[in-house]
Amino acid sequence: MKINCLSCGHKVELDDAYDDFEGLVKCFACTALLEIKTEEGRLKTVRFVKLVPRPGAWGKDAAV
């Protein structure tokens, strides 16, 4: 299954373990966290949660 990141549009590939899943998925292109729900291999909902800073990317004093 593939989903498009709501933050950057990158295609996130999910294997069969996500066919019946509810929880967080991370986009490795932009570090966004997406909350998804799937049933029987079909995407039911997807919601943008937040961007997760890469270590050191925003400096040690960056407020997130």
C-alpha positions in Angstrom: 0.0 0.0 0.0 1.2 3.5 -0.8 0.1 6.7 0.8 1.1 10.3 0.0 2.6 12.4 2.8 0.2 15.2 3.6 3.2 17.5 4.3 5.5 17.0 1.3 3.7 14.6 -1.1 6.3 11.9 -0.9 5.0 8.4 -1.5 5.3 6.3 1.7 5.2 2.6 1.1 3.7 0.4 3.7 4.0 -3.4 3.7 1.3 -6.0 4.5 1.8 -5.5 8.3 -0.2 -2.3 7.9 -3.3 -3.9 6.3 -5.2 -3.6 9.6 -3.4 -0.8 11.5 -4.2 2.3 13.5 -1.3 4.5 14.6 1.6 6.7 13.5 3.7 6.5 10.4 6.7 8.6 9.7 7.6 10.1 6.3 11.3 9.7 5.9 11.5 12.5 3.3 10.3 15.3 5.5 10.0 13.7 9.0 6.2 14.3 9.2 4.2 12.1 11.5 0.9 10.9 10.0 -1.8 9.2 12.0 -3.4 6.5 9.8 -6.1 3.9 10.0 -6.3 1.0 7.6 -8.8 -1.9 7.4 -8.4 -5.0 5.1 -5.5 -3.3 3.2 -7.5 -0.1 2.5 -6.7 3.3 3.9 -9.7 4.7 5.9 -8.2 7.9 7.4 -5.0 9.8 7.4 -4.2 12.9 9.4 -1.1 15.1 9.7 0.2 15.2 13.3 3.5 17.1 13.2 7.0 17.5 11.8 9.7 15.8 13.8 13.0 17.6 13.7 16.0 15.7 12.5 18.7 15.6 15.2 20.8 18.8 14.8 18.8 20.1 11.9 17.3 23.1 13.7 20.0 23.7 16.2 20.2 22.8 19.9 18.0 25.7 21.1 15.2 25.3 18.5 11.7 25.3 20.0 9.4 22.6 18.6 
